[in-house]
């Protein structure tokens, strides 16, 4: 029986936006995935709690935006009680041993990955795909994580989901300008103007 190939897109989704959907659809197509799961985090350890919308609100907004049966929105981190990506991935691999998981992230996250809790265990535990983001691509490829695992970079993205980690690819693709940070900033400035 063929393994279900699942992309995992973690984050606060504060708020979910068209850029999340954009890279999810690209991942389905370019990596040959069957599904993408949006793992809506109760609280990202690297982000402040101030300004974080309640989890049910973020889940509902993500559900409304996903609008594709292959994109599943999940609060599984909250149900598992995991706080860090490394622990979430370990729990998912135990719970779904028949799935082939691929971690999905933007180039900005590849650059800051060495700040993540036990980041090398993440890289060595699951293949990951990095999507170019405006202003981050070349810096991310010159960063510590990309340099340290350079020899494990996969050139054919469709091979990635079934590769043994460490394995990763960088996907140059049409860029989407949306970011949760700029959306929140625009919302805050609009509130101040009223």
HELIX and SHEET records of a PDB file:
HELIX    1   1 UNK A   18  UNK A   30  1                                  13    
HELIX    2   2 UNK A   55  UNK A   66  1                                  12    
HELIX    3   3 UNK A   76  UNK A   80  1                                   5    
HELIX    4   4 UNK A   85  UNK A   95  1                                  11    
HELIX    5   5 UNK A  107  UNK A  112  1                                   6    
HELIX    6   6 UNK A  113  UNK A  115  5                                   3    
HELIX    7   7 UNK A  119  UNK A  123  1                                   5    
HELIX    8   8 UNK A  137  UNK A  141  1                                   5    
HELIX    9   9 UNK A  144  UNK A  148  1                                   5    
HELIX   10  10 UNK A  150  UNK A  152  5                                   3    
HELIX   11  11 UNK A  157  UNK A  162  5                                   6    
HELIX   12  12 UNK A  180  UNK A  193  1                                  14    
SHEET    1   A 6 UNK A  71  UNK A  74  0                                        
SHEET    2   A 6 UNK A  35  UNK A  40  1                                        
SHEET    3   A 6 UNK A   4  UNK A  11  1                                        
SHEET    4   A 6 UNK A  99  UNK A 106  1                                        
SHEET    5   A 6 UNK A 127  UNK A 131  1                                        
SHEET    6   A 6 UNK A 168  UNK A 171  1                                        
END                                                                             
